[in-house]
Every structure is written in structure tokens, then in C-alpha cells.
Amino acid sequence: MDKKNATKSINLLEQTALLLAPSGTVLDLACGKGRNGLALQAEGFQVHYIDRDPPALDHIAQLAPNSEIICADLESDLPYQLTKLAFDAILVFRYLHRPLMPQIIAALKPGGYIVYQTFNHQQATIGRPKNPNFLLNDNELLDIFKDFAVIHFFEGFCEIEQAYIAQIIAKKPE
């Protein structure tokens, strides 16, 4: 794919389900109540959930009792744990902690997919978040995943989200 901006955002979960075999292992990173992971789990994927919020993880445990659920502070506990695991896909929605990026890449199996969507810097002009630590710069996802084969990339205003976002689906080299 030409690494130019797509003309619109897409439903990343639908595209992920098309790319992966249903037996694939998926990590829903900073999962909150697990909306994205639960959707893929309903399609037959084996999903692991990581978040720091015990009540949110309890919600997932009630809906998907056989899931692998890890309660961890992503900004202090996770790098050690994450690099011991390997996934066919990693989902990250509405979360950004730049020091974690090398561990995310390392936790993907060769040929695995990153599915990432979060706010870009333009979001600060219309709402939260405003802290630049939580906002992507232009083309930052392309820079982080520069060695990956980009399947989809979008940066701009998303009507559905009513937010400025960046999203990428990219395949790690085999």
C-alpha cells in the first residue's frame, strides 16, 4: 500500500477479523472493559486482556470467563510481562505510552498484525486529551511501524468518533 493517508477511517476490528485465522491469539492492550477484544473473541479468536482497572477486568471475566486476563499498570509492570508473550495481533485503542512501543513490536509474532487507533495532536483543538504525551504527531504511527507492511493508515477527523485520530493496520515482517 502507498503510505499516503486513506480518505477515511475504517472499522479496524472488521478488517482484523478478515486478516487473521480464527484460531489466532490476540492481545487487547489497555483494554478497559474489553469491547474490542470481546468482539473478536465472539468471532472465535483467543484473546488476552491487559489493563490496570480491576473492575473493568472483572466485567470481562464475567463475559468471557476462560480468557487470559492480566491486571497490570502498563507504564510500570508491563514491559517485563509483555515481552514473554507472542501474539498474532495486538489491538491498541485510545491509549498511547511511547516507551511501550518496542515491547509491543517484540510481542508480535513474525507476520503478526498491529491494529492501533488513538488520538492525534489535532484533537487538542476540539477537546480532550490535550496533553501532548497522549497525542500522536503526524505520521508517528508510520514512523514507529516503518519496517511493517502497511495495510491501512488514516490520520484526520473521524465522523463516527467525532475526534481527530490516527489508525494503522500493519503486518510485522516474517
N, C-alpha and C positions, 0 to 999 in steps of 0.2 A: 504494500500500500504506500502511496505517496504520503509523506508525513505532514501534509497540509491538514488544516482543520477540516473536519467534516462539517457539513452545513447544518447539522442538528444533532442534539443529543439522542441517544438510543436507550432502550431498556437493556441494561447490561446483563441482567440475570437471564433474560431470554436468550441472548447471544451466548452466554457462558454455557447454558444447558445444551445448546446446539454444538458447541466445540468439544465438550467432554463426554467420555463414555459414562453412563450412569453409575458405574462402579467406582468412579473417581473419588479421591479424597480431597476435600475442600476445607480450607481454614477460613472462618468468618472472624476477622481480626477487628477488635474494638466493636464487637457485635451488638452491644446494647441488648435489646430484647430478642435479637436474632432474626428479625424479619427476613433478611436476605438469605441467611443460611437455612432457615426453616423452609423457605420456598424451594431451594434446591434439594433439601432433604426429602421433601414431598415428591420430587421427581426421581428419587432413588439414589441420590448421592450420599456418601458417607461424609458428614460434616462435623468438624471440630470447632468449638466456640471458645473464644478468649475475650474476656472483658474484666474490668475491675469492680463491677457493680453486682454484689451478691443477689439482691432482689431481682435484677434483670436476668441473671443466670438461673435463678430458681424458676422463673417464668419459662425459660427454655426447657429446663429439666422436666417440668410438668407436661409440656407439649411433645417433647422428644426424649423420653427417659433413657434411651440407650445411647445417647450422644456422649461424645467426649467433651467435657466442659471444664475449662480451666479458669480459675479466678486469679488474675494477675494484674498488677499495675504495669501497664505496657511501657511505661517510661523508666522503670527501675528493675522489675523482675524478669521481664520477658526475653531480652536478648539471649540469655543463657538457655532458657527453655525452648525458644523458637528454633534455634539452630540445631537442636537434637531431633527435629521433626522434618518430614518431607511431604509436600503436598502437590497434587496435580493442578490445583488452582488456589489462589489466595484472593479473598474478597476484602476490600477496604472501602468503606463508605463513610464520608463525613468525619474523617479522622486524619490528622497529619502530625507526625513526630519524625522529623527528618533524620535524627540519629538512628532510627529503627530501619531505614531503607536497606542497608546492607544485609541485615538479618532477614528481611522479607525476601530479598533476592536469593539468599543462601537457602532458605526454607522451601523454595520452589524446586521441584524435580526438574531435571533436564526435559525440555519440551512442555513444561508446565505453563500455566497462564496467570498473569496478574490482571485483576479486574479492580480498577481503582477509580473512585469518584470522590472528589471533595471540592471545597470552595477555592476559587482563585482570588487574586488580590482585588479585582473589581467589586467583589461582594461588599467590601468595606464602604463603598459609596452608597449602598442601599440598605444595609442592615448588618447584622451580626453573622459571623465573627468579624471583629475589626483588628484584632491582634495579628500582626504580620507573621508571627510564629505559626499561626493556624491557617494561613492563606498561601496558596501556591503562586509562584511567579509565572509569567508567560512561558509556555513550553517546558516548564520544570519537569513534568512527568516524562516528556520525551527525552530530556537530558538524563534523568535518573535511570530510565529503562532503554538507554541508547543502544545497547547490544541486543535488544529483543526485536523480534519481528512484530511490528505494529499492525494490528488488525483493525482497530478503530481508535481514533483520537478526536476529541471535541474539546473546545475551550470557548466559553462565551455564556450568554444568557440562556437559561433553560426555562421555557414557559411552564413546564409541568412543575418544576421545583420552585419557580419564581425566585431564582438565585443565579448568581454567576458561578459556574462550576468548570472544572476540568475533569475529563474522564478518559480512561485508556483501557483497552484490552490489548495485551501484548503477550507473545509467546517467547519463553526463555529458550535460548539455543540448546539444541540436543547435545 
